[in-house]
Amino acid sequence: MQNWDSNNTWTSCYMPRVESHKIESVTGDQLKMLDIKNATAVITGGAGGIGFALAKYWIEHGGHVVMGDINQDLLDAAAEKLEGNVETVLFDVTREDDCARLADTAIEKFGQINLVAPFAGIIIDSMLVSPDRETGKVTRKMSTEQFRKVIDINLTGVFLTVRECLERMINNKCKGLICLISSTGSLGTAGQINYSSTKAAMSVFPKVITAELFRRGFSDIIRCSAVAPGYVGTDMVKNMNQQALDKILTNVPIGRLVEPEEVISLVAELYKNEALAGDVFFIHGGLRLGSGG
């Protein structure tokens, strides 16, 4: 809603509400990075890939981890590899009650939530429509189930995880970061209209969540950002067809895959540095997708 004030100046009725906060400058001597030690991270998809790398890093630096996944065997195997304060939760990221239980576990076991990392996600690639080369007629198309399943896990699952954890962070006066995972796929990749749509949404979430927290006077306590990796050297990617992998690497200027540990070093910096907020941070080795995706 827009209006004009008595001086005939345009104003907005939706200006951020920060009346309760006194704006003060911070000198270099006063600046203090957030510490991972004794901080609690809630990680979904933590049994493998980037999620597991984050759990490992967090524990190695003295933090606590609540790790959620839908596969009990993978959870057990991951927990066995980790040495430290780790709590595993078998849950379905698309179920509200499961996401609430995940967040409650962190508060009950460790008394706080300082990092929310909803990294659970899937890929089900397919062209929107696939015309036959000879007849020119469409013979295959992405099914509604293929589209919906990716949306349910990669988008709705993140929404539910963030909502439940954020509620408890506010209610329990926790300071920290919501760190989402986008992707270079957010820029649009052929054959991934489902996946790219969810990752584009992850690029918008930090701006919306930061604006809402700013409006309610919590943005200096809880921040939201996203990392957007390119091709990461997870087991799934490394086990790809070697020819396909070599073709991918021709588009990566550093000439190799980004390692999970490199992505996690960025996540850690986003957590520690309070000046990094409300945006998406790419880590892709210089990758630039061509118009063909």
Summary of the structure (lengths in Angstrom):
residues: 293
radius of gyration: 20.9
end to end distance: 38.9
largest distance: 71.0
contacts: 931
relative contact order: 0.13
helix: 40%
strand: 19%
